[in-house]
Amino acid sequence: MVDAEGEFVEYVSARLPSLHRTAFLMCGDAHLADDVVQQTITALYVNWLAERDSLLAALARLPRGQRTVLVLRFLCDLSLADTAAAMGCSEGNVKAQTARALAAVRQVLDVTEMSVRSPR
């Protein structure tokens, strides 16, 4: 199992300078900006953990092929062709599995609209 706290720290660390700059530009005080960033990161962590746990539970409920296609396409960021090659199936099958998997995850998470970055 991946270390959830480590993932979060990596995510925030990569964005921290930008967050500090933005907060400082908004409030004009370095100490207040530090406080704003700290409060924001704390709230984000609580929500991130809950959403991450919900998503992992939803993925666990999917059939193996659907779970695999979502992990390869969106977590590993493989192209359609590379995903098909890795799964030993056609690109059409990858598209169908992706559509079914996203619909199932939306239903489990009770999400009416899920923003998904445009796949390659």
VENHU-V359202 format. One record per residue. N is the residue number from 1. RES is the residue in three letters. SS is DSSP state (hx for helix, st for strand, lp for the rest). PHI is phi in whole degrees, 0 to 359 (* if undefined). Layout:
# VENHU-V359202
N|RES|SS|PHI  N|RES|SS|PHI
This chain:
# VENHU-V359202
1|MET|lp|*  2|VAL|lp|286  3|ASP|lp|286  4|ALA|hx|299  5|GLU|hx|294  6|GLY|hx|297  7|GLU|hx|299  8|PHE|hx|294  9|VAL|hx|299  10|GLU|hx|297  11|TYR|hx|300  12|VAL|hx|291  13|SER|hx|302  14|ALA|hx|292  15|ARG|hx|251  16|LEU|hx|302  17|PRO|hx|301  18|SER|hx|294  19|LEU|hx|297  20|HIS|hx|296  21|ARG|hx|300  22|THR|hx|298  23|ALA|hx|297  24|PHE|hx|295  25|LEU|hx|296  26|MET|hx|282  27|CYS|hx|249  28|GLY|lp|75  29|ASP|lp|225  30|ALA|hx|297  31|HIS|hx|291  32|LEU|hx|295  33|ALA|hx|299  34|ASP|hx|300  35|ASP|hx|297  36|VAL|hx|297  37|VAL|hx|297  38|GLN|hx|298  39|GLN|hx|296  40|THR|hx|294  41|ILE|hx|296  42|THR|hx|297  43|ALA|hx|295  44|LEU|hx|298  45|TYR|hx|299  46|VAL|hx|299  47|ASN|hx|292  48|TRP|hx|297  49|LEU|hx|298  50|ALA|hx|296  51|GLU|hx|291  52|ARG|hx|297  53|ASP|hx|297  54|SER|hx|297  55|LEU|hx|293  56|LEU|hx|298  57|ALA|hx|295  58|ALA|hx|295  59|LEU|hx|297  60|ALA|hx|296  61|ARG|lp|278  62|LEU|lp|282  63|PRO|lp|298  64|ARG|hx|307  65|GLY|hx|298  66|GLN|hx|292  67|ARG|hx|296  68|THR|hx|299  69|VAL|hx|295  70|LEU|hx|293  71|VAL|hx|295  72|LEU|hx|293  73|ARG|hx|286  74|PHE|hx|254  75|LEU|hx|271  76|CYS|lp|274  77|ASP|lp|60  78|LEU|lp|281  79|SER|lp|289  80|LEU|hx|302  81|ALA|hx|297  82|ASP|hx|293  83|THR|hx|294  84|ALA|hx|300  85|ALA|hx|296  86|ALA|hx|295  87|MET|hx|270  88|GLY|lp|69  89|CYS|lp|218  90|SER|lp|280  91|GLU|hx|296  92|GLY|hx|299  93|ASN|hx|294  94|VAL|hx|298  95|LYS|hx|299  96|ALA|hx|295  97|GLN|hx|297  98|THR|hx|296  99|ALA|hx|299  100|ARG|hx|295  101|ALA|hx|294  102|LEU|hx|296  103|ALA|hx|297  104|ALA|hx|294  105|VAL|hx|294  106|ARG|hx|301  107|GLN|hx|294  108|VAL|hx|296  109|LEU|hx|274  110|ASP|lp|57  111|VAL|lp|254  112|THR|lp|277  113|GLU|lp|218  114|MET|lp|248  115|SER|lp|279  116|VAL|lp|234  117|ARG|lp|295  118|SER|lp|293  119|PRO|lp|288  120|ARG|lp|290
